[in-house]
Amino acid sequence: MGKKQHQQDKLYITSTEWKHFYGGKKADTSAANSLEFRRIPFHCCALSYQPFNHPYCTPEGHVFDLENIAPFLKKYGRNPITGEPLDPKKLIKVNFFKNAKEEFHCPITYKVFNENSHIVCIAKTGNVFSWDAVEELNIKPNYFKDLLNDEQFTKKDIITIQDPSNLTKFNLSTFYHVKQNLKWETDDTLEKNEPSYYLKTLSNEAKSTLDELKSSYVKPTTSTSSSNYVNLSKTAKADAVNAANYSSGRVAASLTSTVMEIYTAQEPAIIDEDEIRYTRIRKLGKKGYASLVTNYGRLNLELYCDLVPRTCENFLKNCANKYYKDTVFHRLIKNFMIQGGDPTGTGSGGQSIWGKTFEDEFKQNLKHNCRGILSMANSGPNTNKSQFFLTFRELPSLDDKHTVFGKLVGGSDVFNKIEYIETDKKDRPKTSIKIEDCIVFVDPFVEIDAQLKAEREKALSNGGNKSEGNKEKSAGNLKILRQGVGKYINNSLLFEKKHKIDSDDQTELRSKKLKNTQGSFGNFSSW
């Protein structure tokens, strides 16, 4: 037995033994694995590797620029990342938000996104948030509504744009278009983007003018084209009509948070324009009146603008714009209802005045409780567009499913005649029931808009003159007495005022002492 016989024996496996003798991971320096960490930033297109201008993403969370993904899908019809077939209709328009410094950030937590941020997107709205905001405000409380516009979604609609714990989707070596070396844009298409490509012949004078224009042309700072970037710092200013009696809270937020833009002046919060209009109509209790002129006669309608203003405004605007003109009632069921408002006449078309669906407006005192009730047709909760129907009898089964917004007040004989028109197996009238014209008699929304406009103009004229007079008055009274801090303060006046106050205090103190010392005995008869 030697002195150093067991010196090399250890009670654990060393890293060298684990690596070479026990099947541990071997270092691999191949070219394929060297590209593993060559990733693209989240704000770049996965096709061109350049910052995107119009981002669209797939259901898997791969982000592309519309100008690149559109020609690629047109040519190959496959996902550039996975290589699987991809329908262009499945692409989702993504809305990224920027702060005042033009940095991408979460509109809820105001955290700036970087390569280590967990970023998600809501498929229904396309709005981009941080995972922390969605987890805390949507998933944990089981409240699946968009944090910006309250649109409902499901847990499956949450798409991961970037997950710092799983960066395989950003691995360039696994991209399908990289492996196959696919080209989606040729030099010829690049040349076609230049306006001079379509000019066959040019005179020397025209050529010199175009060259001068190229060198001196400056792009405008403001763009009228639609962008997917939403700058929350550029918001509308409050005026005399939409200014709330509470502040926007930006001063407090910038004081307590370092990620917020710095604000030093309080600003009133801005009330939504529709909320102002609808509140005034509710207070005034105004109704709307319209008439649908059919080929069988007139149907006069009363609209409950004071109770369901959004639905009534949609109907009145569509009537005023002649949207329902030359449309037909495409569905008729005797002793049930008649449905119309679809320009396509198929029952699946139509659009609201806002270009999208709007929410239901259910009221406890508005029910399908009699004949001639005017109500909105939909394909589910909060999917109202332009289609409507009139009931032939009481239908309590439709309550709280379809928004009641009016009733028939004239043309009962025409309505009775229409009910008994023959229909086919698909409930389509065999004789066409056509809306030849739409007439609006009373539209309270037009009156309210004119009233708000007059109030704004009056406040602007009064407020502008008053503010200019105050500025001139304050500027004329200020006089610089010295340089530095307190340059407008007159020390001599402060000294005189201080001594005057001290002398007044002393006289008041003396009078109090005299009152306390001077005294006499009173009457002791009550003892």
Buried (B, 14 or more C-beta within 10 A) or exposed (E): EEEEEEEEEEEEEEEEEEBEEEEEEEEEEEEEEEBBEEBBEBBBBBBBEEEBEBBBBBBBBBBBBBBBBBBBBEEBEBBBBBBEEBEEEEBBBBBBBBBEEEEBBBBBBBBBBEEEBBBBBBBBBBBBBBBBBBBEBBEEEEEBBBBBEEBBBEEEBBBBBBBEEEEEBBBBEBBBBBEEEBEBBEEEEEEEEEEEEEEEEEEEEEEEEBEEEEEEEEEEEEEEEEEBBBEEEEEEEBBBBBBEEEEBEBBEBBEEEEBBBEBEEEBBBBBEEEEBBBEBBEEBEBBBBBBBBBEBBBBBBBBBBBBBBBBBBBBBBBBBEEBBBEBBBBBBEEEBBBBBBBBEBEBEBBBBBEEEBBBBBBEEEBBBEEBBBBBBBBEEEEBBBBBBBBBBEEBEEBBBBBBBBBBBBBBEEBBEBBBEBEBEEEBBBEEEBBBEBBEBEBBBBBBBEEBBEEEBEEBEEEEEEEEEEEEEEEEEEEEEEEEEEEEEEEEEEEEEEEEEEEEEEEEEEEEEEEEEEEEEEEEEEEE
